[in-house]
Amino acid sequence: MARTTGMGFATRSEVLARQGIAATSQPLATQAAIDVLRRGGSATDAAIAANAVLGVVEPTGCGIGGDLFAVVWDELSQRLDGLNASGRSPLSLSLAHLRALGVNRIPSAGPLSVSVPGCVDGWFELHAKYGKLPMDEVLASAVTYAHEGFPVTEVIADAWAKDAAELSSFQGFGDTFLPNGRPPEKGTVFRNEPLSRTLETIGRQGRDAFYRGEIAEVIDRSLRRAGGFLSLEDLEAHRSEWVTPLSTRYRGLDIWELPPNGQGIAALQILNLMEAFDITAMGFGSADYLHHLIEAKRLAFEDRAHFYTDPDFADIPVEALVSKEYANIRREQLDPAAAAPLLTHGDPVLSTGDTVYLTTADADGNMVSLIQSNFRGMGSGVCPDGLGFGLQDRGELFALEEGHRNIYAPGKRPFHTIIPAFATRDGRPFMSFGVMGGDVQPQMHAQIVMNIVDFGMNVQEAGDAPRVFHTGSSEPTGERGIDAGSVHLEDGFSEVTRRELTRRGHHLTDGTGGFGGYQAIRVDEHRTYYGASESRKDGHAAGF
């Protein structure tokens, strides 16, 4: 019987461990991470191992054709480090050429949506700084599962079938992901020998095998034949970037996110707006709480649409956006009684100046918060010849509107939705956490924090609690929100709450299932780890 919290939803116990722990969206990936930790690998080794296995067993959410972001707590230096391993747009494709092609919006699939895959370089950057075991050992489980096969789980099989319906016509997709011409069903043993060889080559020869060697040449040839623009020159020029995480303090807890081109600071903006209200008194699941949260999200997302982009191409007032002073100004637009019919971005120049998420921790106190994605499910649908993986479609998130900060340019990183998070208290690690799912992510980051801080939930309860998701704000692609948008409520909220939200002017959708995919590890003062994983997916936390 599922354990209940007294709050109207079922949950399960946290996983407790001392020597090492991992939480991922698929049990085989979690076990691969634990195996690496047992062999003396670091939390970073375990995170890379888990990510590599997920790219094999959950290609519906990630893979080496996608991008990666990570936050690492290094116990030795007592500091957080951030890695932006997102790729850039093709140097040979200009905005003028896109317009000459008659493109008004970059498509969600196909060769025009492809940007440089940053995952592999991200692995090697992380490994060079924080790894212990040789890379071929770290990737060994992924190589084995790709070679020998694995049984496809139910959630992944369902996503695979949906992606196949959209992507099967693109070059190489069928040969790579549709054995016998159809997506594998639940329980089918799927083998990907080409991916096994690719991963083995990367483990043995290093990152240059992917960005400069034979693999890069195959990607170049395949994209040219598919009508794409990503080339060997783009791959050779790629580099990840170490960045400084940004934070805000929410009732004594410091919440850390990575700076743009990602959307992490939207979670910080939401928390800043919510901090002035007595959330605990409102009560979890109340219309008052959800109304304030939805309106705070709408305000933050208008800023997201206007300001967030690649900082190499535009000045972004990041420090002002996440400041308490700016939150105080923006909060004046939040009506506690009614949904605003339309909102716009603020002016933060103040007078004072499907994705996978995983987390790991080791016996030395190091912790990794890592997120990796193809963007939409299995990405662009374009699969390089004989390599066993597809290329991401992250380029879809560029704007083509003149004057927009996120407008397309050659060699530019697109706006990114995937965001790893971390929390500290008094300068010590408190929790590594993240939630998958596009625009869901900053909204869920804020909800997870408030579930723990304001409503007293543990890390598993915080993820199992029913969630609210708002859609309809202006988008970084240049699309504008035209009304108050739509509110999606998971099962578990009362009919009284739903009626009151409707009365306040919110449009509620019907029939919404679960969304997001959450993992977390909390650590206490005795260095006992508390692991949590997603009940809406195939999530699994384990330790020893």
Secondary structure, DSSP 8 states (H G I E B T S, - for coil): --EE-SSS-EE---EEESSEEEEESSHHHHHHHHHHHHTT--HHHHHHHHHHHHHHH-TTT--TTSEEEEEEEETTTTEEEEEEE-----TT--HHHHHHTT-SS--SSSGGG-----HHHHHHHHHHHH--S-HHHHTHHHHHHHHH-EE--HHHHHHHHHHHHHHTTSTTHHHHH-GGGS---TT-EE--HHHHHHHHHHHHH-THHHHTSHHHHHHHHHHHHHT----HHHHHH---EEE--EEEEETTEEEEE--TTBSHHHHHHHHHHHTTS-HHHH-TT-HHHHHHHHHHHHHHHHHHHHH-S-TTTS---HHHHTSHHHHHHHHTT--SSS--S---------TT--EEEEEEEETTS-EEEEEEE-SSTTTTS---TTTS-----GGGG-B-STT-TTB--TT----B----EEEEETTEEEEEEEEESTTHHHHHHHHHHHHHHTT---HHHHHHS--EEEE-S--TTS----SS-EEEE-TTS-HHHHHHHHHTT-EE-SS-----EEEEEEE-TT--EEEEE-TTTT-EEEE-
